[in-house]
Amino acid sequence: MERRAFEDLIQEAMQELPKEFQEKLTNVAIIVEDYPSRETVTRLNLLPDETLFGLYEGVPLTERGFFAEPLHPDRILLFQRAIEDECESTEEIKEEIKVTLVHEIAHFFGIDDDYLEEIGY
């Protein structure tokens, strides 16, 4: 899939998010890369059979001071080729983008993986 088509699917998925989420996502950059870097895989201690579709990098809202505004935007990385490798259709790709975005946005709001798993996400 061309990068532009993938980015269009991201925009569609973003528009389907609740407005409250969209309004809070200021100073958050969404970046598309093909796969996670070697450094990222090493830092996260990913096993060879583990696939990473997305990653939140930044300071969650729950950890920020009252007046502190980060100097750099938080980032949500989406790994296009990793997602495409696991999906069989454009609809599956779009659904995985949406699921991954919600997961990474949850991290932005300070929700950890344990709680996301607990609620079935």
A tleap script that builds the chain and sets N, CA, C and O, in Angstrom:
source leaprc.protein.ff14SB
mol = sequence {
  NMET GLU ARG ARG ALA PHE GLU ASP LEU ILE
  GLN GLU ALA MET GLN GLU LEU PRO LYS GLU
  PHE GLN GLU LYS LEU THR ASN VAL ALA ILE
  ILE VAL GLU ASP TYR PRO SER ARG GLU THR
  VAL THR ARG LEU ASN LEU LEU PRO ASP GLU
  THR LEU PHE GLY LEU TYR GLU GLY VAL PRO
  LEU THR GLU ARG GLY PHE PHE ALA GLU PRO
  LEU HIE PRO ASP ARG ILE LEU LEU PHE GLN
  ARG ALA ILE GLU ASP GLU CYS GLU SER THR
  GLU GLU ILE LYS GLU GLU ILE LYS VAL THR
  LEU VAL HIE GLU ILE ALA HIE PHE PHE GLY
  ILE ASP ASP ASP TYR LEU GLU GLU ILE GLY
  CTYR
}
set mol.1.N position { 0.853 -1.176 0.000 }
set mol.1.CA position { 0.000 0.000 0.000 }
set mol.1.C position { 0.892 1.229 0.000 }
set mol.1.O position { 1.893 1.287 0.714 }
set mol.2.N position { 0.523 2.195 -0.797 }
set mol.2.CA position { 1.268 3.450 -0.825 }
set mol.2.C position { 1.135 4.162 0.531 }
set mol.2.O position { 0.117 4.040 1.211 }
set mol.3.N position { 2.173 4.898 0.904 }
set mol.3.CA position { 2.183 5.596 2.196 }
set mol.3.C position { 0.989 6.542 2.317 }
set mol.3.O position { 0.365 6.622 3.375 }
set mol.4.N position { 0.676 7.245 1.256 }
set mol.4.CA position { -0.434 8.214 1.295 }
set mol.4.C position { -1.764 7.520 1.601 }
set mol.4.O position { -2.575 8.044 2.366 }
set mol.5.N position { -1.988 6.362 1.016 }
set mol.5.CA position { -3.223 5.608 1.272 }
set mol.5.C position { -3.275 5.164 2.734 }
set mol.5.O position { -4.335 5.196 3.360 }
set mol.6.N position { -2.126 4.751 3.272 }
set mol.6.CA position { -2.052 4.356 4.680 }
set mol.6.C position { -2.358 5.560 5.580 }
set mol.6.O position { -3.105 5.441 6.551 }
set mol.7.N position { -1.784 6.703 5.254 }
set mol.7.CA position { -2.036 7.919 6.029 }
set mol.7.C position { -3.504 8.330 5.952 }
set mol.7.O position { -4.056 8.844 6.925 }
set mol.8.N position { -4.140 8.108 4.799 }
set mol.8.CA position { -5.576 8.394 4.678 }
set mol.8.C position { -6.390 7.510 5.615 }
set mol.8.O position { -7.369 7.964 6.208 }
set mol.9.N position { -5.983 6.241 5.749 }
set mol.9.CA position { -6.669 5.341 6.683 }
set mol.9.C position { -6.490 5.803 8.124 }
set mol.9.O position { -7.397 5.660 8.945 }
set mol.10.N position { -5.321 6.356 8.427 }
set mol.10.CA position { -5.089 6.912 9.772 }
set mol.10.C position { -6.051 8.068 10.018 }
set mol.10.O position { -6.668 8.152 11.080 }
set mol.11.N position { -6.177 8.955 9.044 }
set mol.11.CA position { -7.086 10.096 9.183 }
set mol.11.C position { -8.530 9.634 9.393 }
set mol.11.O position { -9.248 10.190 10.224 }
set mol.12.N position { -8.947 8.625 8.643 }
set mol.12.CA position { -10.299 8.089 8.819 }
set mol.12.C position { -10.478 7.527 10.225 }
set mol.12.O position { -11.495 7.771 10.874 }
set mol.13.N position { -9.490 6.776 10.688 }
set mol.13.CA position { -9.559 6.202 12.032 }
set mol.13.C position { -9.597 7.303 13.096 }
set mol.13.O position { -10.332 7.194 14.077 }
set mol.14.N position { -8.811 8.353 12.902 }
set mol.14.CA position { -8.803 9.468 13.858 }
set mol.14.C position { -10.171 10.149 13.922 }
set mol.14.O position { -10.630 10.534 14.997 }
set mol.15.N position { -10.808 10.292 12.778 }
set mol.15.CA position { -12.115 10.949 12.738 }
set mol.15.C position { -13.193 10.112 13.417 }
set mol.15.O position { -14.228 10.644 13.820 }
set mol.16.N position { -12.961 8.815 13.548 }
set mol.16.CA position { -13.922 7.936 14.205 }
set mol.16.C position { -13.751 7.902 15.718 }
set mol.16.O position { -14.585 7.331 16.420 }
set mol.17.N position { -12.685 8.503 16.227 }
set mol.17.CA position { -12.471 8.566 17.671 }
set mol.17.C position { -13.453 9.545 18.292 }
set mol.17.O position { -13.896 10.486 17.633 }
set mol.18.N position { -13.798 9.329 19.560 }
set mol.18.CA position { -14.663 10.299 20.239 }
set mol.18.C position { -14.047 11.704 20.199 }
set mol.18.O position { -12.830 11.859 20.301 }
set mol.19.N position { -14.888 12.709 20.051 }
set mol.19.CA position { -14.425 14.109 19.956 }
set mol.19.C position { -13.574 14.504 21.155 }
set mol.19.O position { -12.615 15.262 21.011 }
set mol.20.N position { -13.921 13.988 22.354 }
set mol.20.CA position { -13.151 14.337 23.558 }
set mol.20.C position { -11.687 13.911 23.404 }
set mol.20.O position { -10.781 14.617 23.847 }
set mol.21.N position { -11.460 12.750 22.773 }
set mol.21.CA position { -10.095 12.293 22.556 }
set mol.21.C position { -9.402 13.188 21.543 }
set mol.21.O position { -8.264 13.608 21.754 }
set mol.22.N position { -10.077 13.476 20.458 }
set mol.22.CA position { -9.497 14.292 19.404 }
set mol.22.C position { -9.077 15.659 19.947 }
set mol.22.O position { -8.010 16.165 19.603 }
set mol.23.N position { -9.910 16.247 20.787 }
set mol.23.CA position { -9.630 17.586 21.324 }
set mol.23.C position { -8.428 17.589 22.258 }
set mol.23.O position { -7.726 18.596 22.351 }
set mol.24.N position { -8.179 16.486 22.946 }
set mol.24.CA position { -7.063 16.404 23.901 }
set mol.24.C position { -5.728 16.082 23.231 }
set mol.24.O position { -4.675 16.217 23.854 }
set mol.25.N position { -5.765 15.663 21.988 }
set mol.25.CA position { -4.544 15.235 21.303 }
set mol.25.C position { -3.796 16.402 20.671 }
set mol.25.O position { -3.421 16.351 19.500 }
set mol.26.N position { -3.585 17.444 21.451 }
set mol.26.CA position { -2.784 18.560 20.968 }
set mol.26.C position { -1.318 18.258 21.255 }
set mol.26.O position { -0.994 17.619 22.256 }
set mol.27.N position { -0.462 18.708 20.400 }
set mol.27.CA position { 0.979 18.515 20.562 }
set mol.27.C position { 1.365 17.029 20.546 }
set mol.27.O position { 2.308 16.617 21.220 }
set mol.28.N position { 0.616 16.229 19.761 }
set mol.28.CA position { 0.933 14.814 19.562 }
set mol.28.C position { 1.104 14.586 18.066 }
set mol.28.O position { 0.178 14.803 17.285 }
set mol.29.N position { 2.289 14.148 17.678 }
set mol.29.CA position { 2.567 13.869 16.267 }
set mol.29.C position { 2.335 12.388 15.996 }
set mol.29.O position { 2.759 11.529 16.770 }
set mol.30.N position { 1.665 12.103 14.899 }
set mol.30.CA position { 1.500 10.721 14.467 }
set mol.30.C position { 2.454 10.507 13.303 }
set mol.30.O position { 2.366 11.173 12.272 }
set mol.31.N position { 3.363 9.567 13.493 }
set mol.31.CA position { 4.435 9.333 12.541 }
set mol.31.C position { 4.339 7.899 12.024 }
set mol.31.O position { 4.138 6.961 12.796 }
set mol.32.N position { 4.484 7.744 10.725 }
set mol.32.CA position { 4.434 6.419 10.108 }
set mol.32.C position { 5.853 6.008 9.729 }
set mol.32.O position { 6.574 6.747 9.058 }
set mol.33.N position { 6.231 4.828 10.168 }
set mol.33.CA position { 7.488 4.211 9.777 }
set mol.33.C position { 7.165 2.810 9.283 }
set mol.33.O position { 6.092 2.282 9.578 }
set mol.34.N position { 8.071 2.208 8.541 }
set mol.34.CA position { 7.812 0.866 8.031 }
set mol.34.C position { 7.776 -0.165 9.156 }
set mol.34.O position { 6.794 -0.891 9.314 }
set mol.35.N position { 8.853 -0.221 9.934 }
set mol.35.CA position { 8.996 -1.171 11.038 }
set mol.35.C position { 9.671 -0.448 12.197 }
set mol.35.O position { 10.286 0.601 12.003 }
set mol.36.N position { 9.557 -1.005 13.406 }
set mol.36.CA position { 10.321 -0.411 14.516 }
set mol.36.C position { 11.819 -0.566 14.265 }
set mol.36.O position { 12.267 -1.545 13.669 }
set mol.37.N position { 12.574 0.410 14.729 }
set mol.37.CA position { 14.031 0.367 14.572 }
set mol.37.C position { 14.622 -0.740 15.448 }
set mol.37.O position { 13.983 -1.222 16.383 }
set mol.38.N position { 15.846 -1.127 15.123 }
set mol.38.CA position { 16.552 -2.111 15.961 }
set mol.38.C position { 16.669 -1.620 17.396 }
set mol.38.O position { 16.521 -2.387 18.348 }
set mol.39.N position { 16.937 -0.327 17.531 }
set mol.39.CA position { 17.074 0.248 18.870 }
set mol.39.C position { 15.771 0.117 19.657 }
set mol.39.O position { 15.789 -0.190 20.848 }
set mol.40.N position { 14.644 0.350 18.990 }
set mol.40.CA position { 13.344 0.229 19.650 }
set mol.40.C position { 13.084 -1.214 20.064 }
set mol.40.O position { 12.645 -1.472 21.184 }
set mol.41.N position { 13.352 -2.145 19.169 }
set mol.41.CA position { 13.153 -3.566 19.470 }
set mol.41.C position { 14.003 -3.969 20.673 }
set mol.41.O position { 13.532 -4.677 21.563 }
set mol.42.N position { 15.265 -3.514 20.696 }
set mol.42.CA position { 16.161 -3.825 21.811 }
set mol.42.C position { 15.680 -3.171 23.096 }
set mol.42.O position { 15.633 -3.819 24.141 }
set mol.43.N position { 15.322 -1.894 23.028 }
set mol.43.CA position { 14.882 -1.159 24.227 }
set mol.43.C position { 13.647 -1.786 24.845 }
set mol.43.O position { 13.510 -1.806 26.069 }
set mol.44.N position { 12.738 -2.303 24.009 }
set mol.44.CA position { 11.494 -2.890 24.503 }
set mol.44.C position { 11.619 -4.392 24.786 }
set mol.44.O position { 10.656 -5.040 25.197 }
set mol.45.N position { 12.815 -4.928 24.560 }
set mol.45.CA position { 13.063 -6.355 24.790 }
set mol.45.C position { 12.062 -7.243 24.056 }
set mol.45.O position { 11.555 -8.217 24.613 }
set mol.46.N position { 11.784 -6.894 22.792 }
set mol.46.CA position { 10.850 -7.691 22.011 }
set mol.46.C position { 11.498 -9.000 21.579 }
set mol.46.O position { 12.659 -9.032 21.172 }
set mol.47.N position { 10.731 -10.067 21.675 }
set mol.47.CA position { 11.197 -11.366 21.216 }
set mol.47.C position { 11.057 -11.438 19.698 }
set mol.47.O position { 10.255 -10.702 19.123 }
set mol.48.N position { 11.821 -12.311 19.037 }
set mol.48.CA position { 11.763 -12.393 17.568 }
set mol.48.C position { 10.359 -12.647 17.016 }
set mol.48.O position { 10.056 -12.217 15.903 }
set mol.49.N position { 9.501 -13.334 17.765 }
set mol.49.CA position { 8.156 -13.628 17.273 }
set mol.49.C position { 7.122 -12.559 17.652 }
set mol.49.O position { 5.940 -12.707 17.343 }
set mol.50.N position { 7.557 -11.496 18.311 }
set mol.50.CA position { 6.646 -10.416 18.689 }
set mol.50.C position { 6.615 -9.342 17.603 }
set mol.50.O position { 7.640 -8.998 17.015 }
set mol.51.N position { 5.417 -8.825 17.354 }
set mol.51.CA position { 5.235 -7.787 16.348 }
set mol.51.C position { 4.745 -6.516 17.034 }
set mol.51.O position { 3.835 -6.560 17.862 }
set mol.52.N position { 5.342 -5.411 16.693 }
set mol.52.CA position { 4.957 -4.118 17.243 }
set mol.52.C position { 4.285 -3.301 16.153 }
set mol.52.O position { 4.901 -2.999 15.131 }
set mol.53.N position { 3.020 -2.941 16.369 }
set mol.53.CA position { 2.270 -2.153 15.389 }
set mol.53.C position { 2.351 -0.659 15.663 }
set mol.53.O position { 2.229 0.150 14.743 }
set mol.54.N position { 2.557 -0.290 16.924 }
set mol.54.CA position { 2.595 1.117 17.273 }
set mol.54.C position { 3.328 1.331 18.575 }
set mol.54.O position { 3.587 0.393 19.329 }
set mol.55.N position { 3.659 2.592 18.824 }
set mol.55.CA position { 4.396 2.931 20.037 }
set mol.55.C position { 4.116 4.380 20.404 }
set mol.55.O position { 4.169 5.270 19.556 }
set mol.56.N position { 3.817 4.606 21.684 }
set mol.56.CA position { 3.668 5.968 22.201 }
set mol.56.C position { 4.983 6.375 22.839 }
set mol.56.O position { 5.532 5.635 23.657 }
set mol.57.N position { 5.492 7.539 22.477 }
set mol.57.CA position { 6.691 8.099 23.089 }
set mol.57.C position { 6.362 9.492 23.581 }
set mol.57.O position { 5.991 10.367 22.799 }
set mol.58.N position { 6.499 9.692 24.865 }
set mol.58.CA position { 6.219 11.001 25.430 }
set mol.58.C position { 5.950 10.909 26.915 }
set mol.58.O position { 6.244 9.902 27.559 }
set mol.59.N position { 5.388 11.974 27.443 }
set mol.59.CA position { 5.047 12.042 28.857 }
set mol.59.C position { 3.528 11.979 28.957 }
set mol.59.O position { 2.838 12.891 28.501 }
set mol.60.N position { 2.995 10.899 29.556 }
set mol.60.CA position { 1.543 10.790 29.685 }
set mol.60.C position { 0.955 11.979 30.448 }
set mol.60.O position { 1.610 12.566 31.309 }
set mol.61.N position { -0.273 12.316 30.121 }
set mol.61.CA position { -0.929 13.451 30.781 }
set mol.61.C position { -0.934 13.302 32.297 }
set mol.61.O position { -0.833 14.295 33.018 }
set mol.62.N position { -1.053 12.068 32.788 }
set mol.62.CA position { -1.115 11.833 34.234 }
set mol.62.C position { 0.218 12.089 34.935 }
set mol.62.O position { 0.261 12.158 36.164 }
set mol.63.N position { 1.303 12.231 34.177 }
set mol.63.CA position { 2.621 12.445 34.774 }
set mol.63.C position { 3.138 13.870 34.582 }
set mol.63.O position { 4.265 14.183 34.965 }
set mol.64.N position { 2.334 14.708 34.004 }
set mol.64.CA position { 2.766 16.090 33.747 }
set mol.64.C position { 2.410 16.982 34.928 }
set mol.64.O position { 1.409 16.769 35.612 }
set mol.65.N position { 3.250 17.979 35.150 }
set mol.65.CA position { 2.949 18.973 36.156 }
set mol.65.C position { 1.849 19.896 35.667 }
set mol.65.O position { 1.517 19.912 34.481 }
set mol.66.N position { 1.292 20.659 36.581 }
set mol.66.CA position { 0.167 21.539 36.262 }
set mol.66.C position { 0.522 22.551 35.180 }
set mol.66.O position { -0.268 22.784 34.265 }
set mol.67.N position { 1.700 23.149 35.277 }
set mol.67.CA position { 2.096 24.184 34.317 }
set mol.67.C position { 3.043 23.670 33.243 }
set mol.67.O position { 3.327 24.370 32.270 }
set mol.68.N position { 3.523 22.465 33.418 }
set mol.68.CA position { 4.533 21.954 32.495 }
set mol.68.C position { 3.918 21.542 31.158 }
set mol.68.O position { 3.047 20.675 31.098 }
set mol.69.N position { 4.377 22.164 30.123 }
set mol.69.CA position { 4.000 21.797 28.753 }
set mol.69.C position { 5.272 21.263 28.108 }
set mol.69.O position { 6.286 21.961 28.091 }
set mol.70.N position { 5.242 20.046 27.577 }
set mol.70.CA position { 6.468 19.479 27.007 }
set mol.70.C position { 7.055 20.367 25.907 }
set mol.70.O position { 6.327 21.019 25.159 }
set mol.71.N position { 8.373 20.375 25.830 }
set mol.71.CA position { 9.053 21.169 24.810 }
set mol.71.C position { 8.908 20.545 23.430 }
set mol.71.O position { 8.868 21.249 22.421 }
set mol.72.N position { 8.829 19.222 23.394 }
set mol.72.CA position { 8.700 18.505 22.125 }
set mol.72.C position { 7.353 17.791 22.106 }
set mol.72.O position { 6.847 17.376 23.148 }
set mol.73.N position { 6.783 17.653 20.929 }
set mol.73.CA position { 5.504 16.940 20.879 }
set mol.73.C position { 5.668 15.467 21.247 }
set mol.73.O position { 6.691 14.849 20.950 }
set mol.74.N position { 4.662 14.927 21.887 }
set mol.74.CA position { 4.618 13.491 22.079 }
set mol.74.C position { 4.476 12.871 20.695 }
set mol.74.O position { 4.063 13.533 19.743 }
set mol.75.N position { 4.826 11.584 20.599 }
set mol.75.CA position { 4.762 10.916 19.302 }
set mol.75.C position { 4.020 9.597 19.423 }
set mol.75.O position { 4.195 8.846 20.382 }
set mol.76.N position { 3.200 9.338 18.438 }
set mol.76.CA position { 2.634 8.014 18.266 }
set mol.76.C position { 3.195 7.506 16.945 }
set mol.76.O position { 2.951 8.075 15.881 }
set mol.77.N position { 3.947 6.425 17.044 }
set mol.77.CA position { 4.523 5.808 15.861 }
set mol.77.C position { 3.622 4.659 15.423 }
set mol.77.O position { 3.223 3.831 16.243 }
set mol.78.N position { 3.306 4.608 14.154 }
set mol.78.CA position { 2.571 3.484 13.580 }
set mol.78.C position { 3.487 2.828 12.558 }
set mol.78.O position { 4.092 3.510 11.730 }
set mol.79.N position { 3.588 1.501 12.616 }
set mol.79.CA position { 4.515 0.771 11.771 }
set mol.79.C position { 3.739 0.112 10.626 }
set mol.79.O position { 3.164 -0.967 10.768 }
set mol.80.N position { 3.750 0.804 9.494 }
set mol.80.CA position { 2.926 0.437 8.350 }
set mol.80.C position { 3.176 -0.989 7.865 }
set mol.80.O position { 2.236 -1.777 7.763 }
set mol.81.N position { 4.407 -1.327 7.570 }
set mol.81.CA position { 4.696 -2.647 7.004 }
set mol.81.C position { 4.396 -3.754 8.012 }
set mol.81.O position { 3.942 -4.830 7.624 }
set mol.82.N position { 4.640 -3.507 9.293 }
set mol.82.CA position { 4.315 -4.503 10.321 }
set mol.82.C position { 2.815 -4.779 10.340 }
set mol.82.O position { 2.390 -5.927 10.462 }
set mol.83.N position { 2.018 -3.721 10.220 }
set mol.83.CA position { 0.566 -3.876 10.179 }
set mol.83.C position { 0.148 -4.603 8.908 }
set mol.83.O position { -0.649 -5.540 8.953 }
set mol.84.N position { 0.684 -4.171 7.787 }
set mol.84.CA position { 0.326 -4.789 6.503 }
set mol.84.C position { 0.706 -6.278 6.459 }
set mol.84.O position { -0.010 -7.090 5.872 }
set mol.85.N position { 1.831 -6.624 7.081 }
set mol.85.CA position { 2.279 -8.018 7.085 }
set mol.85.C position { 1.273 -8.941 7.767 }
set mol.85.O position { 1.194 -10.126 7.440 }
set mol.86.N position { 0.504 -8.403 8.713 }
set mol.86.CA position { -0.428 -9.214 9.494 }
set mol.86.C position { -1.869 -9.136 9.002 }
set mol.86.O position { -2.731 -9.868 9.490 }
set mol.87.N position { -2.134 -8.264 8.049 }
set mol.87.CA position { -3.507 -8.050 7.585 }
set mol.87.C position { -3.669 -8.528 6.144 }
set mol.87.O position { -2.729 -8.492 5.350 }
set mol.88.N position { -4.884 -8.976 5.827 }
set mol.88.CA position { -5.129 -9.524 4.497 }
set mol.88.C position { -5.941 -8.600 3.596 }
set mol.88.O position { -6.090 -8.882 2.407 }
set mol.89.N position { -6.462 -7.513 4.133 }
set mol.89.CA position { -7.282 -6.619 3.311 }
set mol.89.C position { -7.144 -5.185 3.822 }
set mol.89.O position { -6.642 -4.938 4.919 }
set mol.90.N position { -7.596 -4.268 3.009 }
set mol.90.CA position { -7.586 -2.864 3.404 }
set mol.90.C position { -8.457 -2.646 4.633 }
set mol.90.O position { -8.116 -1.850 5.506 }
set mol.91.N position { -9.582 -3.352 4.702 }
set mol.91.CA position { -10.461 -3.220 5.879 }
set mol.91.C position { -9.766 -3.703 7.150 }
set mol.91.O position { -9.896 -3.083 8.205 }
set mol.92.N position { -9.032 -4.802 7.049 }
set mol.92.CA position { -8.278 -5.289 8.208 }
set mol.92.C position { -7.198 -4.291 8.610 }
set mol.92.O position { -6.975 -4.059 9.799 }
set mol.93.N position { -6.533 -3.706 7.633 }
set mol.93.CA position { -5.502 -2.706 7.913 }
set mol.93.C position { -6.129 -1.524 8.649 }
set mol.93.O position { -5.592 -1.059 9.654 }
set mol.94.N position { -7.267 -1.040 8.148 }
set mol.94.CA position { -7.929 0.093 8.784 }
set mol.94.C position { -8.318 -0.247 10.218 }
set mol.94.O position { -8.139 0.575 11.117 }
set mol.95.N position { -8.847 -1.446 10.441 }
set mol.95.CA position { -9.246 -1.852 11.793 }
set mol.95.C position { -8.037 -1.942 12.711 }
set mol.95.O position { -8.106 -1.527 13.868 }
set mol.96.N position { -6.922 -2.483 12.205 }
set mol.96.CA position { -5.719 -2.584 13.032 }
set mol.96.C position { -5.154 -1.201 13.340 }
set mol.96.O position { -4.664 -0.965 14.445 }
set mol.97.N position { -5.217 -0.295 12.383 }
set mol.97.CA position { -4.788 1.083 12.638 }
set mol.97.C position { -5.615 1.671 13.766 }
set mol.97.O position { -5.069 2.281 14.685 }
set mol.98.N position { -6.920 1.493 13.704 }
set mol.98.CA position { -7.813 2.057 14.725 }
set mol.98.C position { -7.519 1.458 16.103 }
set mol.98.O position { -7.429 2.183 17.093 }
set mol.99.N position { -7.371 0.138 16.161 }
set mol.99.CA position { -7.076 -0.527 17.430 }
set mol.99.C position { -5.738 -0.038 17.985 }
set mol.99.O position { -5.615 0.247 19.177 }
set mol.100.N position { -4.746 0.053 17.110 }
set mol.100.CA position { -3.418 0.494 17.542 }
set mol.100.C position { -3.445 1.948 18.004 }
set mol.100.O position { -2.842 2.287 19.023 }
set mol.101.N position { -4.133 2.800 17.268 }
set mol.101.CA position { -4.245 4.209 17.677 }
set mol.101.C position { -4.893 4.337 19.053 }
set mol.101.O position { -4.398 5.067 19.912 }
set mol.102.N position { -5.993 3.631 19.258 }
set mol.102.CA position { -6.678 3.696 20.559 }
set mol.102.C position { -5.728 3.239 21.658 }
set mol.102.O position { -5.673 3.853 22.723 }
set mol.103.N position { -4.986 2.174 21.413 }
set mol.103.CA position { -4.042 1.653 22.396 }
set mol.103.C position { -2.975 2.695 22.739 }
set mol.103.O position { -2.691 2.934 23.912 }
set mol.104.N position { -2.390 3.310 21.718 }
set mol.104.CA position { -1.326 4.286 21.957 }
set mol.104.C position { -1.876 5.578 22.558 }
set mol.104.O position { -1.212 6.202 23.385 }
set mol.105.N position { -3.062 5.984 22.160 }
set mol.105.CA position { -3.694 7.168 22.753 }
set mol.105.C position { -3.991 6.907 24.228 }
set mol.105.O position { -3.880 7.812 25.055 }
set mol.106.N position { -4.365 5.682 24.557 }
set mol.106.CA position { -4.589 5.324 25.964 }
set mol.106.C position { -3.313 5.562 26.769 }
set mol.106.O position { -3.371 6.062 27.892 }
set mol.107.N position { -2.160 5.204 26.199 }
set mol.107.CA position { -0.892 5.465 26.891 }
set mol.107.C position { -0.681 6.970 27.079 }
set mol.107.O position { -0.190 7.396 28.124 }
set mol.108.N position { -1.040 7.762 26.098 }
set mol.108.CA position { -0.952 9.216 26.211 }
set mol.108.C position { -1.774 9.713 27.405 }
set mol.108.O position { -1.370 10.641 28.106 }
set mol.109.N position { -2.931 9.084 27.624 }
set mol.109.CA position { -3.796 9.460 28.747 }
set mol.109.C position { -3.358 8.826 30.062 }
set mol.109.O position { -3.980 9.062 31.097 }
set mol.110.N position { -2.289 8.018 30.034 }
set mol.110.CA position { -1.753 7.442 31.264 }
set mol.110.C position { -2.280 6.057 31.591 }
set mol.110.O position { -2.092 5.574 32.707 }
set mol.111.N position { -2.929 5.417 30.649 }
set mol.111.CA position { -3.465 4.076 30.875 }
set mol.111.C position { -2.396 3.067 30.459 }
set mol.111.O position { -1.875 3.132 29.345 }
set mol.112.N position { -2.072 2.133 31.358 }
set mol.112.CA position { -0.997 1.191 31.056 }
set mol.112.C position { -1.528 -0.089 30.416 }
set mol.112.O position { -2.736 -0.323 30.363 }
set mol.113.N position { -0.591 -0.919 29.928 }
set mol.113.CA position { -0.944 -2.153 29.231 }
set mol.113.C position { -1.740 -3.107 30.112 }
set mol.113.O position { -2.658 -3.768 29.627 }
set mol.114.N position { -1.403 -3.191 31.402 }
set mol.114.CA position { -2.124 -4.096 32.296 }
set mol.114.C position { -3.605 -3.748 32.352 }
set mol.114.O position { -4.456 -4.633 32.264 }
set mol.115.N position { -3.915 -2.473 32.495 }
set mol.115.CA position { -5.321 -2.053 32.557 }
set mol.115.C position { -6.005 -2.273 31.212 }
set mol.115.O position { -7.154 -2.713 31.172 }
set mol.116.N position { -5.318 -1.974 30.109 }
set mol.116.CA position { -5.897 -2.194 28.785 }
set mol.116.C position { -6.233 -3.678 28.599 }
set mol.116.O position { -7.280 -4.014 28.046 }
set mol.117.N position { -5.355 -4.549 29.054 }
set mol.117.CA position { -5.605 -5.992 28.968 }
set mol.117.C position { -6.794 -6.375 29.841 }
set mol.117.O position { -7.637 -7.182 29.451 }
set mol.118.N position { -6.843 -5.781 31.026 }
set mol.118.CA position { -7.928 -6.066 31.973 }
set mol.118.C position { -9.305 -5.717 31.371 }
set mol.118.O position { -10.285 -6.422 31.612 }
set mol.119.N position { -9.372 -4.642 30.601 }
set mol.119.CA position { -10.653 -4.238 30.020 }
set mol.119.C position { -10.866 -4.840 28.621 }
set mol.119.O position { -11.820 -4.498 27.922 }
set mol.120.N position { -9.952 -5.745 28.234 }
set mol.120.CA position { -10.128 -6.461 26.988 }
set mol.120.C position { -9.648 -5.752 25.749 }
set mol.120.O position { -10.124 -6.023 24.647 }
set mol.121.N position { -8.710 -4.847 25.921 }
set mol.121.CA position { -8.195 -4.137 24.763 }
set mol.121.C position { -6.801 -4.596 24.445 }
set mol.121.O position { -6.193 -4.109 23.492 }
savepdb mol mol.pdb
quit
